[in-house]
Amino acid sequence: MEGPSEINSVFWNEEKKSWDYKLIKVEEYFGFTECQQCRKPMSHNIKTDGEFKMVYVKCACADRK
């Protein structure tokens, strides 16, 4: 499966008490989990820095008003 080379991951910054973003380099891509509401990717299963991780991204629901 060909995937992205970088992912803009979202995470909670405890110091700022808000969401922050971090660009993560992807070594291997294993797929994603989609949001049940908007059907867009919500998290990605990747390998980065030699570790397998699940990174979260901002789905389309976050832009709803």
C-alpha positions, 0 to 999 in steps of 0.5 A: 500500500502506497501511503503518504511520506509525511502526516500532519499529526494533531495532539493535545498540548498540556502546557498551552491547553490546546491542540497542536500539530506536528509533521511526522515522517513516515517510514512505512504506512499500514492504513488508516481508521476512518471517522464514523461520521464524516468517513475521512481518516481519523488516525493512521497506522505508521512506522516512524523512527523505527517504532510502530505508532498510531497518529491522529489527524484532524478529520472533517468533523473538526471543521463543522460548525 
